Amino acid sequence: MSTFLVTGGAGFIGGNFVHRAVAAGHRVINLDKLTYAGNLATLTSLRDHPSHRFVRGDIGDHALVSALLAEHRPDAVVNFAAESHVDRSIDHPAAFIETNVTATLTLLEVTRNHWRGLPAAEGAAFRFLHVSTDEVYGSLGPEGRFTESTPYAPNSPYSASKAASDHLVRAFHHTYGLPTLTTNCSNNYGPYQFPEKLIPLVIQKALAGEELPVYGDGMNVRDWLFVEDHCDAIAMVLEKGVRGETYNIGGDSEQTNIAVVRTICALLDERLPAKSPRESLIRFVRDRPGHDRRYAIDAGKIQRELGWTPCNDFGSGLAHTVDWYLANQAWVAGILDGSYRMERLGQ
Ligand SMILES: NC(=O)c1ccc[n+]([C@@H]2O[C@H](COP(=O)([O-])OP(=O)(O)OC[C@H]3O[C@@H](n4cnc5c(N)ncnc54)[C@H](O)[C@@H]3O)[C@@H](O)[C@H]2O)c1
């Protein structure tokens, strides 16, 4: 059994990871600021669990993070906390620099101070795992896939802020020896995702009979991964990853946005037939500025070196996701506080 300080564990991927870690017998200290994207309802079943402690707070709060590390002496820090929505970064880039760069730097500094004070054996076993994205690599043409040695070429304020945090993590390993691990993952989908991102947004709008806006020609390609497979990969990197290394994680499941939207419509039509097929709700709208055309991950390194492979293909993962949203409309209603009107697309 390990103890993890998980940051951003009331969000989408962090929430899934916390459930997985507690179910696997680990102890989790869950530090989350509860921005619009954080939802305690995601953690309802863990509220009184002896292996889960929720702390509302900011990764940029030096004193708080320092006290949590000293009190709980985690075996690892797993950093999911971030501003994560590209559209929001286009409208308000400063918030992305504050959390993804400045606050992440504070988290790294506090963690380094803690780590260097640990007894040798504890320090040697300690890890700082930084969860990042394939968007740091920029956009691909029709061929090729991102490897760990692909040069960084971020195109949005979101991906630029994540790239900066990846570089800081790398620098803390090279300069100070902090035992870091970085994962760069493709687009995730699954339970507990805030309905501003493409898949839950389309599910919600299609259920409400609203128009389904699709950016540009709908031919932007993303490499989709079911969130539980991502969490399994992170657990494997924590357990077996080589300190200082980065690992690309992807589902080998490239889909155009329009294909994703059509598949969701078909899945909903099968489950809850409407007067006309939901595909008729699709509308092509003006493209997002700087919209990357294609992302695709070469996950060969984590497969070869750590033995990870995804368990879910896109068809089964998406069907499961649609069923989860149908069964959890109360969770969706809870996270939508009314100030966010679901008028933007997240892709
Ligand atoms: N969603 C994806 O498809 C995807 C793919 C690859 C990588 N990632 C990365 O994975 C991580 C998690 O993504 P997600 O989709 O779960 O994001 P999310 O937006 O659903 O959750 C982010 C969580 O972080 C919390 N948070 C934000 N700022 C904080 C701060 N300063 N201190 C403490 N908590 C804070 C929020 O309250 C929220 O609970 C991010 O770093 C993201 O860049 C996401």
PDBQT file of the ligand as one rigid body, heavy atoms in Angstrom, charges set to zero:
ROOT
HETATM    1  N1  LIG A 401      -8.825  15.607 -20.476  1.00  0.00    +0.000 N 
HETATM    2  C1  LIG A 401      -7.929  15.145 -21.355  1.00  0.00    +0.000 C 
HETATM    3  O1  LIG A 401      -8.307  14.650 -22.429  1.00  0.00    +0.000 OA
HETATM    4  C2  LIG A 401      -6.456  15.194 -21.024  1.00  0.00    +0.000 A 
HETATM    5  C3  LIG A 401      -5.571  14.500 -21.862  1.00  0.00    +0.000 A 
HETATM    6  C4  LIG A 401      -4.206  14.504 -21.524  1.00  0.00    +0.000 A 
HETATM    7  C5  LIG A 401      -3.759  15.164 -20.395  1.00  0.00    +0.000 A 
HETATM    8  N2  LIG A 401      -4.636  15.844 -19.613  1.00  0.00    +0.000 N 
HETATM    9  C6  LIG A 401      -4.106  16.511 -18.403  1.00  0.00    +0.000 C 
HETATM   10  O2  LIG A 401      -4.597  15.768 -17.301  1.00  0.00    +0.000 OA
HETATM   11  C7  LIG A 401      -4.812  16.630 -16.183  1.00  0.00    +0.000 C 
HETATM   12  C8  LIG A 401      -6.225  16.503 -15.694  1.00  0.00    +0.000 C 
HETATM   13  O3  LIG A 401      -7.112  16.831 -16.766  1.00  0.00    +0.000 OA
HETATM   14  P1  LIG A 401      -8.701  16.779 -16.566  1.00  0.00    +0.000 P 
HETATM   15  O4  LIG A 401      -9.301  16.640 -17.901  1.00  0.00    +0.000 OA
HETATM   16  O5  LIG A 401      -9.040  15.816 -15.488  1.00  0.00    +0.000 OA
HETATM   17  O6  LIG A 401      -8.952  18.263 -16.033  1.00  0.00    +0.000 OA
HETATM   18  P2  LIG A 401     -10.192  18.876 -15.250  1.00  0.00    +0.000 P 
HETATM   19  O7  LIG A 401     -10.302  20.279 -15.730  1.00  0.00    +0.000 OA
HETATM   20  O8  LIG A 401     -11.388  17.982 -15.351  1.00  0.00    +0.000 OA
HETATM   21  O9  LIG A 401      -9.745  18.852 -13.709  1.00  0.00    +0.000 OA
HETATM   22  C9  LIG A 401      -8.751  19.698 -13.209  1.00  0.00    +0.000 C 
HETATM   23  C10 LIG A 401      -8.883  19.695 -11.692  1.00  0.00    +0.000 C 
HETATM   24  O10 LIG A 401      -7.820  20.498 -11.150  1.00  0.00    +0.000 OA
HETATM   25  C11 LIG A 401      -8.353  21.345 -10.143  1.00  0.00    +0.000 C 
HETATM   26  N3  LIG A 401      -7.487  22.539 -10.077  1.00  0.00    +0.000 N 
HETATM   27  C12 LIG A 401      -7.365  23.522 -11.012  1.00  0.00    +0.000 A 
HETATM   28  N4  LIG A 401      -6.474  24.445 -10.589  1.00  0.00    +0.000 NA
HETATM   29  C13 LIG A 401      -6.012  24.020  -9.382  1.00  0.00    +0.000 A 
HETATM   30  C14 LIG A 401      -5.053  24.534  -8.452  1.00  0.00    +0.000 A 
HETATM   31  N5  LIG A 401      -4.398  25.674  -8.697  1.00  0.00    +0.000 N 
HETATM   32  N6  LIG A 401      -4.825  23.843  -7.310  1.00  0.00    +0.000 NA
HETATM   33  C15 LIG A 401      -5.497  22.689  -7.058  1.00  0.00    +0.000 A 
HETATM   34  N7  LIG A 401      -6.417  22.165  -7.892  1.00  0.00    +0.000 NA
HETATM   35  C16 LIG A 401      -6.666  22.817  -9.049  1.00  0.00    +0.000 A 
HETATM   36  C17 LIG A 401      -9.766  21.652 -10.596  1.00  0.00    +0.000 C 
HETATM   37  O11 LIG A 401     -10.590  22.054  -9.518  1.00  0.00    +0.000 OA
HETATM   38  C18 LIG A 401     -10.188  20.303 -11.179  1.00  0.00    +0.000 C 
HETATM   39  O12 LIG A 401     -10.757  19.468 -10.191  1.00  0.00    +0.000 OA
HETATM   40  C19 LIG A 401      -4.471  18.049 -16.684  1.00  0.00    +0.000 C 
HETATM   41  O13 LIG A 401      -3.163  18.363 -16.271  1.00  0.00    +0.000 OA
HETATM   42  C20 LIG A 401      -4.543  17.933 -18.199  1.00  0.00    +0.000 C 
HETATM   43  O14 LIG A 401      -3.646  18.837 -18.798  1.00  0.00    +0.000 OA
HETATM   44  C21 LIG A 401      -5.982  15.862 -19.895  1.00  0.00    +0.000 A 
ENDROOT
TORSDOF 0
